[in-house]
Amino acid sequence: MARTRINSKSKDLLSDNGSVLVSVIDGEQIHLDITLNWLTSLSGFTIVCKIVEADSSNLNWLEEEMPLTEVAGGVITNLVILDTDPTDNTFKIVIPESLVNAYATQPLPHKPSFGWIGLEIADTGTGSAQQIWKPLRGLVEILYSPTEQV
């Protein structure tokens, strides 16, 4: 029987669909519907979702580069979670219309601003009996909107 090397990346016991790209327009307020298929009830669970401002200031827009670092001292936005029925496995994440208002780099017609989004779900256990999942992570692209100009 063939064996793989101990440092092989051929099988991951925990997997997901990869990171996501959420593209919003400056000034939009978006509700993202989330269903956690491996759970039946979120009663007592803790749900946290944040967006961290990415450093978009020196990106090469012609090459469509993506950010690699956070803005030092940048904006961290705690997103509102709407859960009208905690006894099911669904809820909504609210991306606010004011997301980029205080960002160091504002979106321009040819230059979006960026942030990273992460979602964390913690069950009701404590200590080593608690499970914490991170089912969504990725990049948020905020596009320019003429209606946001004053």
C-alpha positions, -999 to +999 in steps of 0.1 A: +000+000+000+014+034-011+018+060+016+021+098+012+048+118+029+040+132+063+042+168+050+020+161+020-009+184+012-028+157-006-057+154+018-073+181+040-096+168+068-112+202+071-123+218+038-144+247+025-152+262-008-123+286-006-124+323-001-151+346-015-151+379-033-179+402-023-182+431-046-203+461-034-208+496-046-200+525-023-232+535-005-250+502-010-263+484+021-264+447+014-279+418+033-260+385+027-281+354+035-261+327+052-273+291+057-251+268+078-259+234+064-241+214+091-263+229+119-300+228+126-302+255+152-282+285+162-298+289+196-272+302+220-245+304+193-223+335+190-219+349+155-193+375+147-185+390+113-159+417+106-144+436+077-108+448+081-096+477+058-070+465+033-041+487+021-052+496-015-030+527-017-001+513-038-018+487-060-011+485-097-046+490-110-036+482-146-024+447-134-055+442-113-034+436-082-051+426-050-041+439-016-016+419+006-016+439+038-040+456+062-039+494+066-018+501+098-044+514+123-071+510+097-108+506+101-123+474+115-160+472+110-181+448+131-211+438+109-246+436+122-261+401+122-299+398+117-313+365+130-350+366+133-353+328+143-323+315+162-338+280+163-330+275+125-297+276+107-300+308+088-292+345+094-282+377+075-250+397+075-254+434+069-227+452+050-234+489+059-237+517+034-210+536+053-184+509+051-157+529+033-165+564+047-134+564+069-111+543+047-077+557+038-082+549+001-116+559-013-129+542-044-124+559-077-139+550-111-109+528-120-097+520-085-118+501-060-111+501-022-107+467-005-112+450+029-111+415+042-143+398+055-144+370+081-173+352+097-169+332+130-195+309+146-191+296+181-213+270+198-224+271+234-196+249+248-169+263+270-131+257+270-120+227+251-156+216+247-164+246+225-162+245+187-155+276+167-160+276+129-149+301+103-171+293+073-166+325+053-135+345+046-125+366+017-121+399+000-146+428-002-142+450-032-159+484-029-166+501-062-170+538-070-205+553-071-213+588-085-243+591-061-219+591-031-201+622-043-210+655-026 
